[in-house]
Amino acid sequence: MGQLRLPTLVISDSIKSHLPPGGGPPDNADMDARVQKLENLAEKTGEKLTAIETRLTKIETRADYFATRADVSEAKTSIILWVVGSAFLTQVLPALPGLVKGVAAVWLGR
């Protein structure tokens, strides 16, 4: 394959008359300042990207310890069962000695 040839930019005299004098085609008068601004912006963007990557790494590390929906659901079920069981036992335990005596009396025939 041959080399790719780019078209040559031709600026007509009528367009040139509207451009400020100096600089190269097409109007490169402040190109160095513009390139410097872009380089500074690229440097700042790289620094911000590095900071974002660092924070993302920290978040990903912590994510291993986050609770899943299944974990939360299991914990919720366990708490509900514990509360219901506690409420039930607080009602049954005071009556348990009398219940045991009654069952023993029936079973032993007294």
Secondary structure, 3 states (H helix, E strand, C coil): CCCCCCCCCCCCHHHHCCCCCCCCCCCCCCHHHHHHHHHHHHHHHHHHHHHHHHHHHHHHHHHCCCCCHHHHHHHHHHHHHHHHHHHHHHHHHHHHHHHHHHHHHHHHCC
